Amino acid sequence: MAALAWLLIPVAAAVAAALWGSWAARNRKVGDVAELAGYERFRAAMERRDSSASSGSDAA
């Protein structure tokens, strides 16, 4: 019975490794789309800030 217990440890580790590997290799396209949209909003905000700052600083 002790031999079966020692055999169960590497089998459980192999199952855990297979589950983690399938989770790590999953398709993550949804997150990339959201990040790219956020980056595009950031760029648009920075462009608006640059254009308003350059027109307002000439008067000073």
N, CA, C and O of each residue as an XYZ file, in Angstrom:
240
protein
N       0.808     -1.192      0.000
C       0.000      0.000      0.000
C       0.855      1.261      0.000
O       0.478      2.264     -0.607
N       2.008      1.220      0.680
C       2.896      2.374      0.712
C       3.466      2.669     -0.674
O       3.696      3.827     -1.023
N       3.692      1.617     -1.460
C       4.199      1.826     -2.809
C       3.187      2.574     -3.669
O       3.566      3.402     -4.498
N       1.921      2.291     -3.478
C       0.885      3.008     -4.232
C       0.815      4.475     -3.829
O       0.553      5.341     -4.664
N       1.049      4.750     -2.559
C       1.059      6.139     -2.099
C       2.212      6.901     -2.738
O       2.038      8.047     -3.152
N       3.393      6.277     -2.823
C       4.537      6.939     -3.451
C       4.333      7.092     -4.958
O       4.870      8.027     -5.552
N       3.584      6.212     -5.578
C       3.293      6.328     -6.998
C       2.262      7.425     -7.259
O       2.263      8.044     -8.324
N       1.392      7.661     -6.293
C       0.355      8.669     -6.453
C       0.944     10.088     -6.488
O       0.385     10.959     -7.155
N       2.029     10.331     -5.805
C       2.635     11.664     -5.751
C       3.083     12.137     -7.142
O       2.689     13.233     -7.540
N       3.881     11.377     -7.900
C       4.259     11.862     -9.230
C       3.087     11.903    -10.211
O       3.064     12.742    -11.112
N       2.121     11.008    -10.042
C       0.946     11.041    -10.918
C       0.151     12.325    -10.664
O      -0.285     12.980    -11.611
N      -0.036     12.677     -9.419
C      -0.746     13.910     -9.082
C       0.032     15.134     -9.579
O      -0.569     16.099    -10.050
N       1.351     15.097     -9.476
C       2.166     16.204     -9.976
C       2.055     16.317    -11.494
O       2.014     17.427    -12.023
N       2.005     15.205    -12.194
C       1.865     15.229    -13.651
C       0.507     15.777    -14.062
O       0.413     16.530    -15.031
N      -0.537     15.412    -13.344
C      -1.873     15.943    -13.641
C      -1.909     17.445    -13.382
O      -2.463     18.202    -14.179
N      -1.322     17.874    -12.272
C      -1.278     19.303    -11.962
C      -0.478     20.066    -13.018
O      -0.867     21.166    -13.409
N       0.626     19.498    -13.479
C       1.435     20.148    -14.508
C       0.677     20.233    -15.834
O       0.776     21.234    -16.544
N      -0.066     19.201    -16.162
C      -0.856     19.225    -17.399
C      -1.957     20.274    -17.325
O      -2.205     20.981    -18.301
N      -2.613     20.379    -16.188
C      -3.642     21.408    -16.026
C      -3.055     22.807    -16.107
O      -3.616     23.679    -16.771
N      -1.932     23.028    -15.436
C      -1.296     24.340    -15.477
C      -0.819     24.668    -16.891
O      -0.954     25.807    -17.337
N      -0.269     23.693    -17.594
C       0.197     23.921    -18.965
C      -0.932     24.286    -19.909
O      -0.780     25.165    -20.757
N      -2.054     23.619    -19.765
C      -3.187     23.964    -20.630
C      -3.741     25.342    -20.279
O      -4.205     26.063    -21.163
N      -3.699     25.713    -19.008
C      -4.162     27.046    -18.612
C      -3.202     28.130    -19.105
O      -3.646     29.192    -19.544
N      -1.908     27.879    -19.039
C      -0.920     28.867    -19.455
C      -0.921     29.067    -20.969
O      -0.581     30.150    -21.447
N      -1.295     28.047    -21.723
C      -1.280     28.136    -23.190
C      -2.640     28.520    -23.761
O      -2.858     28.396    -24.966
N      -3.547     28.978    -22.923
C      -4.886     29.301    -23.412
C      -4.840     30.503    -24.355
O      -3.857     31.243    -24.399
N      -5.903     30.676    -25.091
C      -6.008     31.772    -26.049
C      -6.389     33.044    -25.294
O      -7.388     33.065    -24.574
N      -5.606     34.090    -25.455
C      -5.829     35.324    -24.701
C      -6.156     36.507    -25.609
O      -5.743     37.628    -25.311
N      -6.871     36.299    -26.684
C      -7.156     37.384    -27.615
C      -8.041     38.459    -27.001
O      -7.927     39.626    -27.374
N      -8.902     38.108    -26.089
C      -9.820     39.088    -25.507
C      -9.043     40.154    -24.748
O      -9.355     41.338    -24.877
N      -8.049     39.776    -23.968
C      -7.267     40.743    -23.199
C      -6.458     41.666    -24.075
O      -6.298     42.841    -23.745
N      -5.943     41.170    -25.179
C      -5.151     42.009    -26.064
C      -5.999     43.094    -26.703
O      -5.549     44.231    -26.848
N      -7.220     42.755    -27.086
C      -8.101     43.736    -27.716
C      -8.421     44.854    -26.732
O      -8.410     46.028    -27.103
N      -8.702     44.505    -25.497
C      -9.014     45.522    -24.491
C      -7.797     46.394    -24.212
O      -7.933     47.606    -24.048
N      -6.613     45.798    -24.155
C      -5.408     46.592    -23.912
C      -5.104     47.523    -25.069
O      -4.709     48.668    -24.853
N      -5.279     47.054    -26.288
C      -5.032     47.911    -27.441
C      -6.024     49.060    -27.503
O      -5.655     50.172    -27.881
N      -7.262     48.815    -27.143
C      -8.255     49.893    -27.116
C      -7.883     50.920    -26.052
O      -8.008     52.122    -26.287
N      -7.437     50.473    -24.907
C      -7.002     51.395    -23.857
C      -5.791     52.207    -24.282
O      -5.706     53.397    -23.978
N      -4.863     51.587    -24.972
C      -3.686     52.314    -25.457
C      -4.086     53.352    -26.497
O      -3.520     54.445    -26.528
N      -5.052     53.024    -27.347
C      -5.517     53.978    -28.357
C      -6.195     55.175    -27.684
O      -6.015     56.311    -28.122
N      -6.970     54.932    -26.630
C      -7.579     56.047    -25.892
C      -6.498     56.909    -25.236
O      -6.618     58.134    -25.204
N      -5.454     56.280    -24.718
C      -4.350     57.020    -24.107
C      -3.658     57.901    -25.130
O      -3.379     59.068    -24.858
N      -3.375     57.347    -26.314
C      -2.724     58.141    -27.363
C      -3.593     59.308    -27.793
O      -3.090     60.412    -28.001
N      -4.892     59.078    -27.930
C      -5.791     60.163    -28.326
C      -5.815     61.259    -27.260
O      -5.831     62.445    -27.593
N      -5.816     60.875    -25.991
C      -5.814     61.864    -24.914
C      -4.514     62.658    -24.913
O      -4.534     63.868    -24.687
N      -3.397     62.008    -25.159
C      -2.118     62.721    -25.189
C      -2.043     63.676    -26.379
O      -1.481     64.766    -26.266
N      -2.606     63.273    -27.517
C      -2.615     64.166    -28.676
C      -3.481     65.387    -28.403
O      -3.115     66.499    -28.785
N      -4.629     65.197    -27.745
C      -5.478     66.340    -27.404
C      -4.754     67.265    -26.435
O      -4.851     68.486    -26.554
N      -4.035     66.698    -25.488
C      -3.313     67.496    -24.501
C      -2.195     68.289    -25.167
O      -1.993     69.459    -24.840
N      -1.470     67.674    -26.091
C      -0.391     68.370    -26.789
C      -0.923     69.516    -27.632
O      -0.319     70.588    -27.652
N      -2.020     69.325    -28.319
C      -2.539     70.380    -29.183
C      -3.095     71.545    -28.350
O      -2.945     72.699    -28.749
N      -3.731     71.272    -27.208
C      -4.250     72.348    -26.378
C      -3.120     73.052    -25.649
O      -3.204     74.260    -25.429
N      -2.069     72.345    -25.266
C      -0.946     72.961    -24.548
C      -0.126     73.839    -25.493
O       0.355     74.890    -25.070
N       0.046     73.455    -26.730
C       0.848     74.245    -27.654
C       0.120     75.510    -28.083
O       0.768     76.525    -28.338
N      -1.200     75.482    -28.170
C      -1.941     76.691    -28.563
C      -2.061     77.663    -27.414
O      -2.132     78.868    -27.653
N      -2.087     77.195    -26.169
C      -2.236     78.062    -25.016
C      -0.916     78.637    -24.521
O      -0.927     79.673    -23.855
N       0.204     78.022    -24.812
C       1.493     78.489    -24.272
C       2.082     79.622    -25.099
O       3.012     80.279    -24.632
N       1.586     79.881    -26.302
C       2.120     80.956    -27.135
C       1.768     82.322    -26.581
O       2.499     83.281    -26.828
N       0.684     82.447    -25.846
C       0.250     83.727    -25.321
C       1.116     84.170    -24.152
O       1.161     85.366    -23.867
N       1.791     83.290    -23.478
C       2.553     83.645    -22.279
C       3.920     84.095    -22.588
O       4.681     84.427    -21.680
